[in-house]
Amino acid sequence: MLVRVYGSYQLQYHAQTIYIAVMAELDTMDLVVLVAILLGTVAYFTKGKLWGVTKDPFASALANTSSIPAGKTRNILHKMEEQGKNCIIFYGSQTGTAEDYASRLAKEGKSRFGLETMVADLEEYDFDNLDTIPNDKVVFFVLATYGEGEPTDNAVDFYGFITNEDVNFTQGNEPPLGNLNYVAFGLGNNTYEHYNSMVRNVDKALQKLGAHRIGDAGEGDDGAGTMEEDFLAWKEPMWTALAEKMGLEEREAVYDPVFSIVEREDLTKESPEVYLGEPNKMHLDGTAKGPFNAHNPYIAPIAQSYELFSAKDRNCIHMDIDISASNLNYQTGDHIAIWPTNPGDEVDRFMNVLGLSDKRHTVVSVKALEATAKVPFPTPTTYDAIVRYHMEICAPVSRQFLAQLAAFAPDAESKAEMTKLGAEKDYFHEKISVNHLNVARVLDIVGKGQKWSNIPFSAFIEGINKLQPRYYSISSSSLEQPKKISITAVVESAQLPGRDDPFRGVATNYLLALKQKQNGDPEPSPFGLTYEITGPRNKYDGIHVPVHVRHSNFKLPSDPTKPIICIGPGTGVAPMRGFIRERLQQAKNGVKVGKTLLFFGCRNSTEDFMYKDEWEEAKQVLGDNFELITAFSREGPKKVYVQHRLKERAVEINQLLEQKAYFYVCGDAAHMAREVNTVLGHIISEQRGIPEAKAEEIVKSMRSTNQYQEDVWS
């Protein structure tokens, strides 16, 4: 948010300066040039948000059709009254978890307490009329914090509005939101400095405006791995407080489907109107066009792919994705989203345990049974397409969902076990969590091979998250290769106690299959996994992968002469490679570049030393302005990591920081990034002879001014 605010002020200043200085002497051409400059400046600082297109509905014929159809209201109260609702649950979600929690709260509020609930995307409504919502209704805010304390993409406008010092509402009440009753839950990660800042700041802003919070503002912690349990622990006392506040009576919860599933005997999977995994109607019709975004991927050709490791038991993929035939663009430091498909063996397992194997290609229409619900994929489609392309069937199952499925167990013994798993936190952790079991594996184990054919398919649409794109730091330079995006990804595989087979990442193994196919394997099956890598109706053959780009604030200094210090162990080197490729190209173009230090760590120099030849090229081109400092953790008597190497270079690091060097960290947030932060504070304290508390304040100041930037994951 600091960048956006700073950018708007700077834009305003420049606009006023230009206006005063030249307005009197402008001719027509001057005006054209000036307008072009201003539009370009706005585009840069807003990342296109001022004219960005909102979500494309699944069945829209045009890419730039708004998700708010003509005549649909953006007025919250009007929408609630129109649909007879007394509870609206807004979500700010980046990966789908907050949206899932919002949906679960809506279902529970209706089934247990008779609330008339609706789930709403924050970006689809205006908020200047929050003051019109009467106190017999309640508003929920389920808010994820993205990156370093930023709002999720769909919550940017809401967050800017509600935290504005000069926020204005429609009624002029005092206090402005004195009638508003609200509930708040945040999704965060304690490895980030601004832990759960979205829910904390929104809660503070709402209370400042006079709104009344019901229950505590809950906080889930993904960094500690307790998000689900934090949510479950928070919601029970919240429901008690809400029931008391609104005079609600709890009743026995029964399953009430949100979606109807109708099998279509008039259609087959060959019918042209049937979706077999296409994300929207443009893709179905073969007329896909931009803007390409989180609702509309570009099916990009893969230019090349190769293995970066020489280890026998581990894989790391370098992949170059060609975006030249699209209107996609990126800046060095941005992220690319890969849209994966689920592996065939897990799709088969899911179909088999539900007794749907023989009906996998049956065409179904899915419709919402109430006006405010949204079908999360386009229909008509098939069971196979839904499970393969649209459901996170490989994700660890939630305790709450198992409790809901107990009612549909094939026998009394299975029902008792599911009820126990759903009710007992420690038992669930011992049997399910530590083994990362997905729902199909749990049903297979608990039912001892029996079919769970009594479960309505709608329950899975409601209870399993939508399959989400996976984001990777781009490892190429937009200056060097503006129409090719590089990915550097370790293939995820973890042997867990209690499992016969390793837990394998969906997207990285999908990328490995694509690499195998491109490099000559006619039937790729990494570790026995099979993927429909040719896509629906073979539209991805060639080899292609669905992608979109997400802009990031992880950026090089605008002044290329500024020194930079890059900490990038393992695949944390990905964006650092992009930065160094950028500086290489700048130097080749005759631009003077500043000192560039890269701290890179891996296990040893012979198995996973990524891009070794490229670092040698950088040294040849940049000379003394580039230095690689390595930490090979398994080559000596003691394990050595990048934070140890950083401490060894304390004198030089401090000198560079005093020259206003930019400091970049990418990689593991929980351990490496946190320790690097601590070491940097120690270096500043020791080298400058100041207390550690003062040094920590300097590091925080570096963060707030973007001199210290992180691109980390838990």
Secondary structure, DSSP 8 states (H G I E B T S, - for coil): -HHHHHHHHHHHHHHHHHHHHHGGG--HHHHHHHHHHHHHHHHHHHTTTTT------TT-SSTT--SS-TT----HHHHHHHHT-SEEEEEE-SSSHHHHHHHHHHHHHHHHH---EEEEEGGGS--TTGGGS-TTSEEEEEEEEETTTEE-GGGHHHHHHHT-TT---SS--SSTTTT-EEEEEEEE-TTSTTTTHHHHHHHHHHHHTT-EE-S--EEEETTTT-HHHHHHHHHHHHHHHHHHHHT----------SEEEEE-TT--TTSTTSBSS-SSHHHHHT---S--BTTB-EEEEEEEEEE----SS--EEEEEEE-TTSS----TT-EEEE-----HHHHHHHHHHTT-GGGTT-EEEEEESSTT---SS-SSEEHHHHHHHTB-TTS---HHHHHHHGGG-SSHHHHHHHHHHHH-HHHHHHHTGGGT--HHHHHHHHTTT---TTS-HHHHHHHS-B---EEEEB-S-TTT-TTEEEEEEE--EE--TT-SS-EE-HHHHHHHHHHHHHTT-SS--GGG----TT-GGGTTTTTEEEEEEE--S----SSTTS-EEEE--GGGHHHHHHHHHHHHHHHHTT-----EEEEEEES-TTTS-TTHHHHHHHHHHHGGGEEEEEEETTSSSS---HHHHHHHTHHHHHHHHHTT-EEEEEEEIIIIIHHHHHHHHHHHHHHHT--HHHHHHHHHHHHHTTSEEEEEE-
